[in-house]
């Protein structure tokens, strides 16, 4: 009987399949949290609060992209089957006739 995938494995698989969506969600939650944090600080202008929120979200996005790259790297090296692009495989299978 096959083992059910662990929660971490299923999360990793989702991140591999939806990289941009994961980074976008992380960016939205980061900027939302940063705006909420900065808005609770009364001695700052609203424009400075927005700039700080954008900078925090930018740093979080870079970290998320680095994390997605690490997940992709380990996913690429952990599977035993060769990774050949589907479209490239189609072109390799059909040689051109002269």
C-alpha positions in Angstrom: 0.0 0.0 0.0 1.4 3.4 -1.0 2.2 5.9 1.7 0.3 9.2 1.7 2.6 12.2 1.0 3.6 14.2 4.0 2.3 17.8 4.5 5.7 19.2 3.6 6.0 17.2 0.4 2.5 18.3 -0.7 3.4 22.0 0.1 6.7 21.6 -1.8 4.9 20.1 -4.8 2.3 23.0 -4.7 5.1 25.6 -4.6 6.9 23.9 -7.5 3.7 23.9 -9.6 2.6 27.5 -8.6 5.8 29.5 -8.1 4.5 32.8 -9.3 1.3 32.5 -7.3 3.2 31.6 -4.2 5.5 34.6 -4.5 2.6 36.9 -5.3 0.6 35.7 -2.2 3.7 36.2 -0.1 4.2 39.7 -1.5 0.6 40.6 -0.8 0.6 39.3 2.7 4.0 41.0 3.3 2.9 44.4 2.1 -0.4 44.1 4.0 1.4 43.2 7.2 4.0 46.0 6.7 1.3 48.6 6.1 -0.6 47.4 9.2 2.7 47.6 11.3 3.7 51.0 9.9 0.2 52.5 10.3 0.4 51.7 14.1 3.4 54.1 14.3 2.0 57.6 14.8 5.1 59.7 14.2 5.5 59.0 10.5 4.0 60.6 7.4 1.6 58.4 5.4 4.0 58.6 2.4 6.9 57.3 4.5 4.7 54.5 5.8 3.9 53.5 2.2 7.5 53.6 1.2 8.6 51.5 4.1 5.8 49.0 3.4 7.0 48.7 -0.3 10.6 48.2 0.8 9.6 45.5 3.3 7.5 43.8 0.6 10.4 44.0 -1.9 12.8 42.3 0.6 10.2 39.6 1.3 9.8 39.1 -2.5 13.5 38.6 -3.0 13.5 36.1 -0.2 10.5 34.3 -1.7 12.2 34.1 -5.1 15.4 32.8 -3.6 13.3 30.2 -1.7 11.5 29.2 -4.9 14.8 28.8 -6.6 16.1 26.5 -3.8 12.9 24.4 -4.0 13.3 24.1 -7.8 17.0 23.2 -7.4 16.3 20.4 -4.9 13.3 19.2 -6.9 15.4 19.0 -10.0 18.1 17.0 -8.3 15.9 14.8 -6.2 13.9 13.2 -9.0 15.5 10.2 -10.8 13.7 10.6 -14.2 15.3 13.0 -16.7 13.7 16.4 -17.1 13.1 17.0 -20.7 10.7 19.7 -21.8 7.6 18.3 -23.4 7.8 20.5 -26.4 11.5 19.8 -27.0 10.7 16.1 -26.6 8.1 16.4 -29.4 10.6 18.1 -31.7 13.2 15.5 -31.0 10.8 12.6 -31.7 9.7 14.0 -35.1 12.7 14.5 -37.3 12.2 16.7 -40.4 11.8 15.0 -43.7 13.6 16.4 -46.7 
